[in-house]
Amino acid sequence: MEWLGNGASLCPDEESNTDASSAARGFTPMYPHQQSPSSPSCDCAMESLCQSQQRCVKASIVSSWRLAEAQDQLCSLGVHSSESLEQERARTRACPTELSHTEEEWRRKESMLGGQEPSRSPVLGAVGSWDAFDKSIINVQNKQAEMDQDKCKTFLQKYEQELRHFGMLHRWDDSQRFLADMPQLICEETANYLILWCMRLQQEGKEALMEQVAHQAVVMQFILEMASNSQQDPRGCFRQFFHKAKDGQDVYLEVFQTELEAFKHRVKDYAVKCRGDTVNEIEQRNTGTNRRLDPKEAEKIKANCEQQLTLKRRQLSAQILYQSYLETRERKRQERMGKTDFEASFIRLLDKVTNGSRIEINQTGTVLFYQPGLLSGGPIEHDCNTQRSIGYYLEALLMLAPFMKTPLKATLKGVTNDPHDPTVDLLKSTALPLMKNFGIDGEGFDLKVVKRGMAPGGGGEVLFTCPVRRTIRPVQLTDPGKIKRIRGVAYSVRVSPQMANRLVESTRSILNKFIPDIYIYTDHMKGANSGKSPGFGLTLVAETLNGTFLSAEMSSTPQGQGDPILPEDLGRNCAKLLLEEVHRGGCVDSSNQSLALLLMTLGQQDVSKVLLGPLSPYTIEFLRHIKDFFQIMFKIEVQKPSEDEQKGGDKVLMTCVGVGYSNINKTIK
């Protein structure tokens, strides 16, 4: 075989043709650079040789490229360890298995579609029916889907309260601690529940609450996605997520915030789309994420919103004591935006008891700027909004009254008793004795019900007087003692006086089994002192040997709001609530935990200890406010009763060192 000057070989066919023609003519073959220009076959030969040369050059380039690739692959194979080869071999063996599983899945789906098509007659088509009416669809029962649905429903029924508690958390530490205590909640069902909850809240116009739950929903989604990517159990890798979040990695937090904002945007778009539907269309959608809320679910969500509003009230109270600025952004509602009437009334009350406060609210009422002034005290009179009872306003005054410039004498008018807020009778029986333990006492320390007014009309009047104190003394309340007696007040207005007697009889039928020293007063007001709405209720207080007061209360359903309740049922239910409060135990009852913690914080620079029952979510949030305003953190010790002792449930010992707060408003005499 001959070779050209550049190393490319001639084609075999051309070689054989050239040799044969040269032998026949008696001379050796002539190459392109040796041919004479005058030869008649010169042009054809040159053209064919050029084409063959181009093909050979292309083939040479391709072969060289393939040779280089082969050498690279050989080098990479040489570098790879035996472990990588084993992985490649395992992956290769796994491919047929995956294909077989896929084939089985498709076979199963094919079998679900039924058998062969029905035999057709040459004349009539399908036997027994015409094509025009052959529209039947056979629903195949999906047992796996039903099992998953039942499992999800059981999970939600079992952990609904825990899921709602997790949805209200915001700090990384609290979420991590909660999931560490309940790792069974780290699953797809929790994420789906939080997502559906966000949609319902947005449809109700509770945007601020929706954003809080959306944060937790995205947290759960991130944990599940991290577990899926690392092929681990989600319960074993959630700490890794919180570790990255708390370290403040910019890229990680930026991705989280981006996903959170995108999720909020999707929820809002969904709510806008649903609002565009007609009322009839919404009523017809009773399944999935578009269903209407059950009345019980609506009441639970309403209770959560009221809890957030109450915490905002406590935040303003601590704000006044700390003398710092506060700017908040309030939620937007479907009916109206911004602050409600009772919140505006509460802000006006703060303005009356202070001097030099600065309050700014934007036009929509969604932004509040509050700069507190000095607590002046003195005689004030305030008409409380009837949407909330006087106890809603009185709780804040109990925190602020000891630190006024002059003794406070407040006359509050409105609703004295309702089912939502602490009643005046309960605060008089429990909050005032608690404050006396901290050194707040005297002849002028009293709470008196002048007129009793039930919801929704109100018409009640309360007189609250409190002396001023320069300092708060530390306390050591660690032993509640045993119950020695039970006292109570059964009140009724604009109904038969027998209502109060029926309350007493039904209550004693349960409490007489535990202790004989029971006395329940009856308070029936008439005429102008009975308010504007009918109703009745009961307040019970259990006193211990060491001076601890544990309370429970219930009020009748407001007129025109829900189903009425019988006095016998109300009395028995209230007695059971008192027994439950006794089981929770502690030196302070559940309704006054936050008041005790605030007074401990404001005490002298000494150690204060108070034994409480299980902390409520309301108290936990108030502890965060104390940390934000006073930089005080409590030492929390859980005390579990021994098997021999019958002292109720677990207790929590709260310990702190006071900030040494001094009343600078008090006049010097």
Disulfide bonds with the S-S distance in Angstrom:
none
